[in-house]
Amino acid sequence: MKHLVLTFLLLITLNITAQSKYITKTGSVIFEASVPSFEEVKATNKNTTAIINAENGEFAALVLVKGFRFKNALMEEHFNENYADSDDYPKATFKGKVTDFSIEDLNGSKKNKQYNGTITFHGKTKSLNNEVLSISKNADGSLNISGKLKLNVADFDIEIPKIVSNKLSREVDVIFEFVLTKK
């Protein structure tokens, strides 16, 4: 009987904990390093995993670097082999916390929130402070989280060869959008 009660309490605890997390495995991350008058340098990854803890606003995302798709295959190959070194650094991650996050405050309209955390790419980690994202709760209970940030390629020890230096921006726009459902 004692084991049955403990098992029941454990299941209730796990169920309560699980209800406070929202997750997706189909989030979208887009990056663009284009410069005017040259070919667009833009890629999309639609298989990003993201999770948020609704109790405390802790947020994390994982991107498989080889999942980025470009308009042409040669550009994708150059990105993976010459810039991202995706065989050596297969994942990019974000870990952080949304400031003043409260699931109860979300009512369908977008709310802008600040977040702090770290982003790791190409084996280098950079702090992100007071960045802004938008978050809203849908009628079905899912959460929309989206935002945009600028990253400098030098912060991640990515060298741009002189031959293409005027065709690639040293500041990369990163746009993310996630629809997370209760776990």
C-alpha positions in Angstrom: 0.0 0.0 0.0 2.8 2.4 0.9 4.4 1.8 -2.6 1.1 2.4 -4.3 0.7 5.8 -2.5 4.3 6.8 -3.3 3.8 5.9 -7.0 0.5 7.8 -7.1 2.2 10.9 -5.6 5.1 10.6 -8.0 2.7 10.5 -11.0 0.8 13.5 -9.8 4.1 15.4 -9.3 5.3 14.5 -12.8 2.0 15.5 -14.3 2.1 18.9 -12.6 5.7 19.5 -13.7 4.9 18.4 -17.3 2.0 20.8 -17.6 4.3 23.8 -17.0 6.4 23.1 -20.1 5.6 24.1 -23.7 7.6 22.6 -26.6 8.0 22.4 -30.3 10.2 20.5 -32.7 9.1 22.4 -35.8 10.3 25.9 -34.9 11.7 28.2 -37.6 15.0 30.0 -37.5 16.1 32.2 -40.4 19.4 33.9 -40.8 20.4 36.5 -43.4 23.8 37.8 -44.2 23.0 39.5 -47.5 24.4 42.8 -48.7 22.8 45.1 -51.3 23.5 44.4 -55.0 24.7 40.9 -54.4 23.1 37.4 -54.3 20.9 36.9 -51.3 22.6 34.9 -48.5 19.7 33.6 -46.5 18.8 30.2 -45.0 15.9 28.7 -43.1 15.8 25.8 -40.6 12.2 24.6 -39.9 13.2 21.8 -37.5 14.3 23.8 -34.5 13.5 22.4 -31.0 12.4 24.9 -28.4 11.0 24.7 -24.9 9.8 27.1 -22.3 9.1 26.5 -18.6 5.8 28.4 -18.0 6.6 28.6 -14.2 9.8 30.6 -14.4 10.3 31.7 -18.0 13.4 29.6 -18.7 13.7 29.2 -22.4 16.0 27.0 -24.6 16.3 26.2 -28.3 18.4 23.8 -30.3 19.2 24.1 -34.0 20.9 21.4 -36.0 23.3 23.5 -38.2 23.1 21.2 -41.2 19.3 21.8 -41.2 19.6 25.3 -42.7 18.4 25.3 -46.3 19.6 27.9 -48.9 18.3 28.7 -52.3 21.2 27.0 -54.0 23.0 23.8 -52.9 26.5 25.3 -53.5 25.9 28.1 -51.0 24.6 25.5 -48.5 27.8 23.4 -49.0 30.0 26.4 -48.5 28.1 27.4 -45.4 28.5 24.0 -43.8 32.1 23.4 -44.8 33.8 26.8 -44.8 31.9 28.9 -42.3 29.8 26.9 -39.8 32.2 23.8 -39.8 29.0 21.9 -39.1 30.8 18.5 -38.9 32.8 19.8 -35.9 30.0 22.0 -34.5 26.7 20.3 -35.4 24.4 22.3 -33.0 23.6 25.8 -32.2 21.9 26.5 -28.9 20.2 29.2 -26.9 19.6 29.1 -23.2 18.1 31.9 -21.2 15.2 33.4 -19.3 12.3 35.6 -20.3 12.1 38.5 -17.8 8.9 38.9 -15.8 7.3 36.0 -17.6 3.8 35.0 -16.4 1.6 32.6 -18.4 -1.5 34.1 -16.7 -0.7 37.5 -18.3 -0.9 36.1 -21.8 -4.4 36.6 -23.3 -4.0 36.4 -27.1 -2.4 39.8 -27.7 1.3 39.9 -28.3 3.4 41.1 -25.4 7.0 42.2 -25.8 9.3 40.8 -23.2 13.0 41.1 -22.5 15.2 38.0 -22.2 18.8 37.3 -21.2 20.9 34.2 -22.0 23.6 32.8 -24.1 23.8 31.6 -27.7 26.4 29.0 -28.7 27.4 28.6 -32.4 30.6 27.4 -34.0 32.0 26.4 -30.6 31.8 30.0 -29.2 29.3 31.3 -26.6 28.0 34.9 -26.6 25.9 36.5 -23.9 22.6 38.1 -25.0 21.3 40.8 -22.6 18.0 42.7 -22.7 17.0 41.3 -26.1 13.3 41.5 -27.0 10.9 38.8 -28.1 7.1 38.7 -28.7 5.0 36.2 -26.9 1.3 35.4 -27.1 -1.1 32.6 -26.1 -3.4 31.2 -28.8 -7.0 30.1 -28.4 -5.9 26.5 -28.4 -3.5 27.1 -25.5 -0.3 27.0 -27.5 2.3 29.8 -27.2 3.7 31.9 -30.1 7.3 33.2 -29.4 9.1 35.2 -32.1 11.9 37.7 -32.3 14.9 39.0 -34.2 18.5 39.7 -33.2 21.7 40.8 -34.8 24.9 38.7 -34.4 28.4 39.6 -35.4 30.3 36.8 -37.2 33.5 37.8 -35.5 32.0 36.9 -32.1 31.9 33.3 -33.3 35.4 33.3 -34.8 34.0 33.0 -38.4 36.4 34.3 -40.9 35.1 35.7 -44.2 37.7 35.2 -47.0 38.7 38.4 -48.9 37.4 37.1 -52.2 33.8 37.2 -50.9 34.1 39.8 -48.1 32.1 42.4 -50.0 29.3 39.9 -50.7 28.6 38.9 -47.1 27.5 41.0 -44.2 29.5 40.8 -41.0 26.3 41.3 -39.1 23.8 38.5 -39.4 20.1 38.9 -38.8 18.5 36.0 -37.0 14.7 35.7 -37.0 13.0 33.0 -34.9 9.4 31.9 -34.6 8.1 29.1 -32.5 4.6 27.7 -31.8 4.9 25.7 -28.6 2.3 23.3 -27.2 1.9 21.9 -23.7 4.1 18.9 -23.1 
